[in-house]
Amino acid sequence: MTLTPVVQRAFELADSGRFRIPSEVRRALVREGYTQSDVFGLEGKATWSQLRDRCGNAVEQRAATAT
């Protein structure tokens, strides 16, 4: 099975609105079969910041559409 590149998949998960913080995205990636080594690449400041922003925006958007 070929996995989507880890950063791309992390952004997809963050944009889904199911995760509030990047560490939840990281755990989901490991459950999907990505290795700790793969996920380690997400630990940089810029990527982590983007994931945090995407998670927050997606959760807000999901909440707004649910009401």
PDB file of N, CA, C and O in Angstrom:
ATOM      1  N   MET A   1       0.833  -1.163   0.000  1.00  0.00           N
ATOM      2  CA  MET A   1       0.000   0.000   0.000  1.00  0.00           C
ATOM      3  C   MET A   1       0.893   1.246   0.000  1.00  0.00           C
ATOM      4  O   MET A   1       1.842   1.332   0.779  1.00  0.00           O
ATOM      5  N   THR A   2       0.592   2.191  -0.860  1.00  0.00           N
ATOM      6  CA  THR A   2       1.335   3.438  -0.931  1.00  0.00           C
ATOM      7  C   THR A   2       0.613   4.497  -0.115  1.00  0.00           C
ATOM      8  O   THR A   2      -0.572   4.761  -0.320  1.00  0.00           O
ATOM      9  N   LEU A   3       1.338   5.092   0.803  1.00  0.00           N
ATOM     10  CA  LEU A   3       0.757   6.124   1.649  1.00  0.00           C
ATOM     11  C   LEU A   3       0.948   7.495   1.012  1.00  0.00           C
ATOM     12  O   LEU A   3       1.950   7.743   0.341  1.00  0.00           O
ATOM     13  N   THR A   4      -0.008   8.372   1.223  1.00  0.00           N
ATOM     14  CA  THR A   4       0.096   9.769   0.810  1.00  0.00           C
ATOM     15  C   THR A   4       1.271  10.384   1.566  1.00  0.00           C
ATOM     16  O   THR A   4       1.503  10.022   2.720  1.00  0.00           O
ATOM     17  N   PRO A   5       2.023  11.304   0.952  1.00  0.00           N
ATOM     18  CA  PRO A   5       3.104  11.956   1.699  1.00  0.00           C
ATOM     19  C   PRO A   5       2.595  12.496   3.041  1.00  0.00           C
ATOM     20  O   PRO A   5       1.496  13.045   3.126  1.00  0.00           O
ATOM     21  N   VAL A   6       3.401  12.334   4.069  1.00  0.00           N
ATOM     22  CA  VAL A   6       2.952  12.593   5.435  1.00  0.00           C
ATOM     23  C   VAL A   6       2.473  14.037   5.634  1.00  0.00           C
ATOM     24  O   VAL A   6       1.467  14.249   6.312  1.00  0.00           O
ATOM     25  N   VAL A   7       3.146  15.013   5.076  1.00  0.00           N
ATOM     26  CA  VAL A   7       2.720  16.400   5.275  1.00  0.00           C
ATOM     27  C   VAL A   7       1.374  16.638   4.593  1.00  0.00           C
ATOM     28  O   VAL A   7       0.495  17.294   5.153  1.00  0.00           O
ATOM     29  N   GLN A   8       1.221  16.111   3.404  1.00  0.00           N
ATOM     30  CA  GLN A   8      -0.052  16.264   2.686  1.00  0.00           C
ATOM     31  C   GLN A   8      -1.190  15.632   3.480  1.00  0.00           C
ATOM     32  O   GLN A   8      -2.253  16.234   3.634  1.00  0.00           O
ATOM     33  N   ARG A   9      -0.968  14.419   3.985  1.00  0.00           N
ATOM     34  CA  ARG A   9      -2.009  13.736   4.749  1.00  0.00           C
ATOM     35  C   ARG A   9      -2.306  14.464   6.062  1.00  0.00           C
ATOM     36  O   ARG A   9      -3.458  14.534   6.491  1.00  0.00           O
ATOM     37  N   ALA A  10      -1.267  15.002   6.695  1.00  0.00           N
ATOM     38  CA  ALA A  10      -1.475  15.750   7.932  1.00  0.00           C
ATOM     39  C   ALA A  10      -2.360  16.969   7.675  1.00  0.00           C
ATOM     40  O   ALA A  10      -3.253  17.263   8.469  1.00  0.00           O
ATOM     41  N   PHE A  11      -2.121  17.671   6.581  1.00  0.00           N
ATOM     42  CA  PHE A  11      -2.952  18.825   6.245  1.00  0.00           C
ATOM     43  C   PHE A  11      -4.383  18.399   5.939  1.00  0.00           C
ATOM     44  O   PHE A  11      -5.329  19.088   6.321  1.00  0.00           O
ATOM     45  N   GLU A  12      -4.552  17.274   5.255  1.00  0.00           N
ATOM     46  CA  GLU A  12      -5.905  16.775   4.975  1.00  0.00           C
ATOM     47  C   GLU A  12      -6.654  16.492   6.274  1.00  0.00           C
ATOM     48  O   GLU A  12      -7.819  16.860   6.422  1.00  0.00           O
ATOM     49  N   LEU A  13      -5.977  15.838   7.206  1.00  0.00           N
ATOM     50  CA  LEU A  13      -6.605  15.522   8.491  1.00  0.00           C
ATOM     51  C   LEU A  13      -6.913  16.797   9.274  1.00  0.00           C
ATOM     52  O   LEU A  13      -7.990  16.927   9.857  1.00  0.00           O
ATOM     53  N   ALA A  14      -5.974  17.728   9.287  1.00  0.00           N
ATOM     54  CA  ALA A  14      -6.192  18.990  10.004  1.00  0.00           C
ATOM     55  C   ALA A  14      -7.378  19.747   9.413  1.00  0.00           C
ATOM     56  O   ALA A  14      -8.167  20.341  10.148  1.00  0.00           O
ATOM     57  N   ASP A  15      -7.502  19.725   8.095  1.00  0.00           N
ATOM     58  CA  ASP A  15      -8.590  20.436   7.421  1.00  0.00           C
ATOM     59  C   ASP A  15      -9.947  19.749   7.576  1.00  0.00           C
ATOM     60  O   ASP A  15     -10.980  20.327   7.237  1.00  0.00           O
ATOM     61  N   SER A  16      -9.944  18.520   8.086  1.00  0.00           N
ATOM     62  CA  SER A  16     -11.200  17.774   8.216  1.00  0.00           C
ATOM     63  C   SER A  16     -12.101  18.316   9.325  1.00  0.00           C
ATOM     64  O   SER A  16     -13.312  18.100   9.304  1.00  0.00           O
ATOM     65  N   GLY A  17     -11.513  19.014  10.287  1.00  0.00           N
ATOM     66  CA  GLY A  17     -12.296  19.524  11.407  1.00  0.00           C
ATOM     67  C   GLY A  17     -12.486  18.526  12.530  1.00  0.00           C
ATOM     68  O   GLY A  17     -13.168  18.823  13.511  1.00  0.00           O
ATOM     69  N   ARG A  18     -11.899  17.353  12.404  1.00  0.00           N
ATOM     70  CA  ARG A  18     -12.038  16.325  13.443  1.00  0.00           C
ATOM     71  C   ARG A  18     -10.992  16.433  14.543  1.00  0.00           C
ATOM     72  O   ARG A  18     -11.109  15.775  15.577  1.00  0.00           O
ATOM     73  N   PHE A  19      -9.971  17.258  14.332  1.00  0.00           N
ATOM     74  CA  PHE A  19      -8.854  17.339  15.269  1.00  0.00           C
ATOM     75  C   PHE A  19      -8.668  18.772  15.736  1.00  0.00           C
ATOM     76  O   PHE A  19      -8.627  19.694  14.922  1.00  0.00           O
ATOM     77  N   ARG A  20      -8.555  18.963  17.044  1.00  0.00           N
ATOM     78  CA  ARG A  20      -8.419  20.303  17.607  1.00  0.00           C
ATOM     79  C   ARG A  20      -6.975  20.789  17.633  1.00  0.00           C
ATOM     80  O   ARG A  20      -6.715  21.985  17.505  1.00  0.00           O
ATOM     81  N   ILE A  21      -6.029  19.852  17.800  1.00  0.00           N
ATOM     82  CA  ILE A  21      -4.621  20.222  17.943  1.00  0.00           C
ATOM     83  C   ILE A  21      -3.744  19.279  17.125  1.00  0.00           C
ATOM     84  O   ILE A  21      -4.144  18.152  16.832  1.00  0.00           O
ATOM     85  N   PRO A  22      -2.542  19.743  16.754  1.00  0.00           N
ATOM     86  CA  PRO A  22      -1.661  18.929  15.912  1.00  0.00           C
ATOM     87  C   PRO A  22      -1.283  17.573  16.500  1.00  0.00           C
ATOM     88  O   PRO A  22      -1.086  16.617  15.750  1.00  0.00           O
ATOM     89  N   SER A  23      -1.178  17.469  17.814  1.00  0.00           N
ATOM     90  CA  SER A  23      -0.806  16.170  18.386  1.00  0.00           C
ATOM     91  C   SER A  23      -1.879  15.116  18.111  1.00  0.00           C
ATOM     92  O   SER A  23      -1.560  13.932  18.004  1.00  0.00           O
ATOM     93  N   GLU A  24      -3.144  15.525  17.996  1.00  0.00           N
ATOM     94  CA  GLU A  24      -4.201  14.580  17.632  1.00  0.00           C
ATOM     95  C   GLU A  24      -4.015  14.118  16.189  1.00  0.00           C
ATOM     96  O   GLU A  24      -4.251  12.952  15.874  1.00  0.00           O
ATOM     97  N   VAL A  25      -3.597  15.020  15.322  1.00  0.00           N
ATOM     98  CA  VAL A  25      -3.316  14.666  13.927  1.00  0.00           C
ATOM     99  C   VAL A  25      -2.157  13.669  13.888  1.00  0.00           C
ATOM    100  O   VAL A  25      -2.205  12.679  13.159  1.00  0.00           O
ATOM    101  N   ARG A  26      -1.127  13.940  14.672  1.00  0.00           N
ATOM    102  CA  ARG A  26       0.041  13.051  14.722  1.00  0.00           C
ATOM    103  C   ARG A  26      -0.372  11.639  15.139  1.00  0.00           C
ATOM    104  O   ARG A  26       0.064  10.662  14.529  1.00  0.00           O
ATOM    105  N   ARG A  27      -1.203  11.524  16.165  1.00  0.00           N
ATOM    106  CA  ARG A  27      -1.659  10.194  16.609  1.00  0.00           C
ATOM    107  C   ARG A  27      -2.465   9.492  15.520  1.00  0.00           C
ATOM    108  O   ARG A  27      -2.333   8.284  15.326  1.00  0.00           O
ATOM    109  N   ALA A  28      -3.297  10.247  14.814  1.00  0.00           N
ATOM    110  CA  ALA A  28      -4.095   9.653  13.739  1.00  0.00           C
ATOM    111  C   ALA A  28      -3.189   9.126  12.623  1.00  0.00           C
ATOM    112  O   ALA A  28      -3.454   8.067  12.055  1.00  0.00           O
ATOM    113  N   LEU A  29      -2.133   9.856  12.315  1.00  0.00           N
ATOM    114  CA  LEU A  29      -1.199   9.411  11.271  1.00  0.00           C
ATOM    115  C   LEU A  29      -0.536   8.095  11.653  1.00  0.00           C
ATOM    116  O   LEU A  29      -0.387   7.206  10.815  1.00  0.00           O
ATOM    117  N   VAL A  30      -0.142   7.968  12.904  1.00  0.00           N
ATOM    118  CA  VAL A  30       0.481   6.721  13.367  1.00  0.00           C
ATOM    119  C   VAL A  30      -0.528   5.578  13.275  1.00  0.00           C
ATOM    120  O   VAL A  30      -0.174   4.470  12.872  1.00  0.00           O
ATOM    121  N   ARG A  31      -1.784   5.842  13.645  1.00  0.00           N
ATOM    122  CA  ARG A  31      -2.822   4.799  13.525  1.00  0.00           C
ATOM    123  C   ARG A  31      -3.028   4.394  12.074  1.00  0.00           C
ATOM    124  O   ARG A  31      -3.365   3.243  11.794  1.00  0.00           O
ATOM    125  N   GLU A  32      -2.830   5.330  11.147  1.00  0.00           N
ATOM    126  CA  GLU A  32      -3.011   5.036   9.719  1.00  0.00           C
ATOM    127  C   GLU A  32      -1.829   4.282   9.120  1.00  0.00           C
ATOM    128  O   GLU A  32      -1.899   3.851   7.968  1.00  0.00           O
ATOM    129  N   GLY A  33      -0.750   4.114   9.874  1.00  0.00           N
ATOM    130  CA  GLY A  33       0.372   3.327   9.379  1.00  0.00           C
ATOM    131  C   GLY A  33       1.646   4.104   9.112  1.00  0.00           C
ATOM    132  O   GLY A  33       2.637   3.522   8.671  1.00  0.00           O
ATOM    133  N   TYR A  34       1.646   5.401   9.366  1.00  0.00           N
ATOM    134  CA  TYR A  34       2.873   6.178   9.228  1.00  0.00           C
ATOM    135  C   TYR A  34       3.770   5.868  10.420  1.00  0.00           C
ATOM    136  O   TYR A  34       3.278   5.641  11.526  1.00  0.00           O
ATOM    137  N   THR A  35       5.077   5.858  10.201  1.00  0.00           N
ATOM    138  CA  THR A  35       6.012   5.555  11.283  1.00  0.00           C
ATOM    139  C   THR A  35       6.293   6.814  12.095  1.00  0.00           C
ATOM    140  O   THR A  35       6.017   7.930  11.655  1.00  0.00           O
ATOM    141  N   GLN A  36       6.843   6.614  13.278  1.00  0.00           N
ATOM    142  CA  GLN A  36       7.249   7.748  14.108  1.00  0.00           C
ATOM    143  C   GLN A  36       8.276   8.598  13.363  1.00  0.00           C
ATOM    144  O   GLN A  36       8.298   9.822  13.491  1.00  0.00           O
ATOM    145  N   SER A  37       9.121   7.931  12.586  1.00  0.00           N
ATOM    146  CA  SER A  37      10.116   8.657  11.793  1.00  0.00           C
ATOM    147  C   SER A  37       9.438   9.551  10.756  1.00  0.00           C
ATOM    148  O   SER A  37       9.856  10.692  10.557  1.00  0.00           O
ATOM    149  N   ASP A  38       8.395   9.044  10.094  1.00  0.00           N
ATOM    150  CA  ASP A  38       7.639   9.849   9.132  1.00  0.00           C
ATOM    151  C   ASP A  38       7.045  11.076   9.817  1.00  0.00           C
ATOM    152  O   ASP A  38       7.156  12.200   9.328  1.00  0.00           O
ATOM    153  N   VAL A  39       6.424  10.835  10.939  1.00  0.00           N
ATOM    154  CA  VAL A  39       5.698  11.878  11.648  1.00  0.00           C
ATOM    155  C   VAL A  39       6.650  12.903  12.262  1.00  0.00           C
ATOM    156  O   VAL A  39       6.265  14.052  12.478  1.00  0.00           O
ATOM    157  N   PHE A  40       7.874  12.503  12.540  1.00  0.00           N
ATOM    158  CA  PHE A  40       8.853  13.419  13.126  1.00  0.00           C
ATOM    159  C   PHE A  40       9.072  14.642  12.240  1.00  0.00           C
ATOM    160  O   PHE A  40       9.394  15.718  12.745  1.00  0.00           O
ATOM    161  N   GLY A  41       8.904  14.494  10.937  1.00  0.00           N
ATOM    162  CA  GLY A  41       9.071  15.605  10.012  1.00  0.00           C
ATOM    163  C   GLY A  41       8.063  16.723  10.211  1.00  0.00           C
ATOM    164  O   GLY A  41       8.246  17.814   9.671  1.00  0.00           O
ATOM    165  N   LEU A  42       7.015  16.481  10.965  1.00  0.00           N
ATOM    166  CA  LEU A  42       5.988  17.493  11.222  1.00  0.00           C
ATOM    167  C   LEU A  42       6.345  18.381  12.410  1.00  0.00           C
ATOM    168  O   LEU A  42       5.627  19.338  12.699  1.00  0.00           O
ATOM    169  N   GLU A  43       7.426  18.084  13.091  1.00  0.00           N
ATOM    170  CA  GLU A  43       7.754  18.766  14.336  1.00  0.00           C
ATOM    171  C   GLU A  43       8.383  20.139  14.146  1.00  0.00           C
ATOM    172  O   GLU A  43       8.595  20.847  15.129  1.00  0.00           O
ATOM    173  N   GLY A  44       8.687  20.536  12.921  1.00  0.00           N
ATOM    174  CA  GLY A  44       9.275  21.855  12.705  1.00  0.00           C
ATOM    175  C   GLY A  44       8.294  22.962  13.062  1.00  0.00           C
ATOM    176  O   GLY A  44       7.079  22.776  12.991  1.00  0.00           O
ATOM    177  N   LYS A  45       8.833  24.114  13.447  1.00  0.00           N
ATOM    178  CA  LYS A  45       7.978  25.225  13.883  1.00  0.00           C
ATOM    179  C   LYS A  45       6.966  25.645  12.827  1.00  0.00           C
ATOM    180  O   LYS A  45       5.788  25.836  13.131  1.00  0.00           O
ATOM    181  N   ALA A  46       7.422  25.788  11.589  1.00  0.00           N
ATOM    182  CA  ALA A  46       6.531  26.279  10.528  1.00  0.00           C
ATOM    183  C   ALA A  46       5.407  25.286  10.252  1.00  0.00           C
ATOM    184  O   ALA A  46       4.244  25.677  10.149  1.00  0.00           O
ATOM    185  N   THR A  47       5.745  24.009  10.131  1.00  0.00           N
ATOM    186  CA  THR A  47       4.732  22.993   9.843  1.00  0.00           C
ATOM    187  C   THR A  47       3.764  22.866  11.012  1.00  0.00           C
ATOM    188  O   THR A  47       2.553  22.781  10.814  1.00  0.00           O
ATOM    189  N   TRP A  48       4.296  22.852  12.225  1.00  0.00           N
ATOM    190  CA  TRP A  48       3.454  22.714  13.413  1.00  0.00           C
ATOM    191  C   TRP A  48       2.489  23.893  13.517  1.00  0.00           C
ATOM    192  O   TRP A  48       1.320  23.717  13.861  1.00  0.00           O
ATOM    193  N   SER A  49       2.982  25.091  13.221  1.00  0.00           N
ATOM    194  CA  SER A  49       2.150  26.286  13.251  1.00  0.00           C
ATOM    195  C   SER A  49       1.035  26.208  12.209  1.00  0.00           C
ATOM    196  O   SER A  49      -0.111  26.560  12.486  1.00  0.00           O
ATOM    197  N   GLN A  50       1.382  25.745  11.015  1.00  0.00           N
ATOM    198  CA  GLN A  50       0.365  25.589   9.965  1.00  0.00           C
ATOM    199  C   GLN A  50      -0.687  24.573  10.380  1.00  0.00           C
ATOM    200  O   GLN A  50      -1.880  24.787  10.170  1.00  0.00           O
ATOM    201  N   LEU A  51      -0.245  23.467  10.970  1.00  0.00           N
ATOM    202  CA  LEU A  51      -1.202  22.456  11.422  1.00  0.00           C
ATOM    203  C   LEU A  51      -2.114  23.014  12.511  1.00  0.00           C
ATOM    204  O   LEU A  51      -3.318  22.760  12.502  1.00  0.00           O
ATOM    205  N   ARG A  52      -1.549  23.767  13.443  1.00  0.00           N
ATOM    206  CA  ARG A  52      -2.348  24.360  14.520  1.00  0.00           C
ATOM    207  C   ARG A  52      -3.407  25.297  13.939  1.00  0.00           C
ATOM    208  O   ARG A  52      -4.571  25.252  14.338  1.00  0.00           O
ATOM    209  N   ASP A  53      -2.998  26.144  12.996  1.00  0.00           N
ATOM    210  CA  ASP A  53      -3.936  27.081  12.369  1.00  0.00           C
ATOM    211  C   ASP A  53      -5.022  26.339  11.591  1.00  0.00           C
ATOM    212  O   ASP A  53      -6.199  26.688  11.680  1.00  0.00           O
ATOM    213  N   ARG A  54      -4.631  25.327  10.839  1.00  0.00           N
ATOM    214  CA  ARG A  54      -5.599  24.567  10.040  1.00  0.00           C
ATOM    215  C   ARG A  54      -6.584  23.828  10.931  1.00  0.00           C
ATOM    216  O   ARG A  54      -7.781  23.800  10.646  1.00  0.00           O
ATOM    217  N   CYS A  55      -6.087  23.229  12.011  1.00  0.00           N
ATOM    218  CA  CYS A  55      -6.987  22.535  12.943  1.00  0.00           C
ATOM    219  C   CYS A  55      -8.000  23.515  13.526  1.00  0.00           C
ATOM    220  O   CYS A  55      -9.201  23.248  13.534  1.00  0.00           O
ATOM    221  N   GLY A  56      -7.509  24.641  14.008  1.00  0.00           N
ATOM    222  CA  GLY A  56      -8.400  25.630  14.615  1.00  0.00           C
ATOM    223  C   GLY A  56      -9.438  26.153  13.644  1.00  0.00           C
ATOM    224  O   GLY A  56     -10.619  26.245  13.978  1.00  0.00           O
ATOM    225  N   ASN A  57      -9.001  26.495  12.445  1.00  0.00           N
ATOM    226  CA  ASN A  57      -9.931  27.017  11.438  1.00  0.00           C
ATOM    227  C   ASN A  57     -10.977  25.987  11.043  1.00  0.00           C
ATOM    228  O   ASN A  57     -12.155  26.315  10.899  1.00  0.00           O
ATOM    229  N   ALA A  58     -10.546  24.735  10.866  1.00  0.00           N
ATOM    230  CA  ALA A  58     -11.473  23.684  10.446  1.00  0.00           C
ATOM    231  C   ALA A  58     -12.487  23.371  11.531  1.00  0.00           C
ATOM    232  O   ALA A  58     -13.660  23.139  11.238  1.00  0.00           O
ATOM    233  N   VAL A  59     -12.044  23.361  12.785  1.00  0.00           N
ATOM    234  CA  VAL A  59     -12.974  23.099  13.892  1.00  0.00           C
ATOM    235  C   VAL A  59     -14.004  24.208  13.981  1.00  0.00           C
ATOM    236  O   VAL A  59     -15.192  23.943  14.167  1.00  0.00           O
ATOM    237  N   GLU A  60     -13.554  25.462  13.849  1.00  0.00           N
ATOM    238  CA  GLU A  60     -14.489  26.596  13.880  1.00  0.00           C
ATOM    239  C   GLU A  60     -15.492  26.514  12.732  1.00  0.00           C
ATOM    240  O   GLU A  60     -16.689  26.725  12.922  1.00  0.00           O
ATOM    241  N   GLN A  61     -14.992  26.206  11.554  1.00  0.00           N
ATOM    242  CA  GLN A  61     -15.871  26.109  10.384  1.00  0.00           C
ATOM    243  C   GLN A  61     -16.871  24.974  10.544  1.00  0.00           C
ATOM    244  O   GLN A  61     -18.046  25.122  10.206  1.00  0.00           O
ATOM    245  N   ARG A  62     -16.414  23.863  11.050  1.00  0.00           N
ATOM    246  CA  ARG A  62     -17.309  22.712  11.252  1.00  0.00           C
ATOM    247  C   ARG A  62     -18.383  23.049  12.275  1.00  0.00           C
ATOM    248  O   ARG A  62     -19.541  22.671  12.102  1.00  0.00           O
ATOM    249  N   ALA A  63     -18.014  23.756  13.335  1.00  0.00           N
ATOM    250  CA  ALA A  63     -18.979  24.145  14.366  1.00  0.00           C
ATOM    251  C   ALA A  63     -19.995  25.148  13.798  1.00  0.00           C
ATOM    252  O   ALA A  63     -21.181  25.089  14.123  1.00  0.00           O
ATOM    253  N   ALA A  64     -19.526  26.052  12.959  1.00  0.00           N
ATOM    254  CA  ALA A  64     -20.420  27.060  12.384  1.00  0.00           C
ATOM    255  C   ALA A  64     -21.439  26.443  11.431  1.00  0.00           C
ATOM    256  O   ALA A  64     -22.578  26.904  11.353  1.00  0.00           O
ATOM    257  N   THR A  65     -21.032  25.409  10.713  1.00  0.00           N
ATOM    258  CA  THR A  65     -21.949  24.776   9.768  1.00  0.00           C
ATOM    259  C   THR A  65     -22.891  23.803  10.472  1.00  0.00           C
ATOM    260  O   THR A  65     -23.927  23.433   9.920  1.00  0.00           O
ATOM    261  N   ALA A  66     -22.534  23.385  11.695  1.00  0.00           N
ATOM    262  CA  ALA A  66     -23.374  22.447  12.435  1.00  0.00           C
ATOM    263  C   ALA A  66     -24.545  23.147  13.122  1.00  0.00           C
ATOM    264  O   ALA A  66     -25.513  22.500  13.521  1.00  0.00           O
ATOM    265  N   THR A  67     -24.455  24.453  13.256  1.00  0.00           N
ATOM    266  CA  THR A  67     -25.538  25.160  13.956  1.00  0.00           C
ATOM    267  C   THR A  67     -26.544  25.738  13.013  1.00  0.00           C
ATOM    268  O   THR A  67     -27.513  26.360  13.450  1.00  0.00           O
TER     269      THR A  67
END
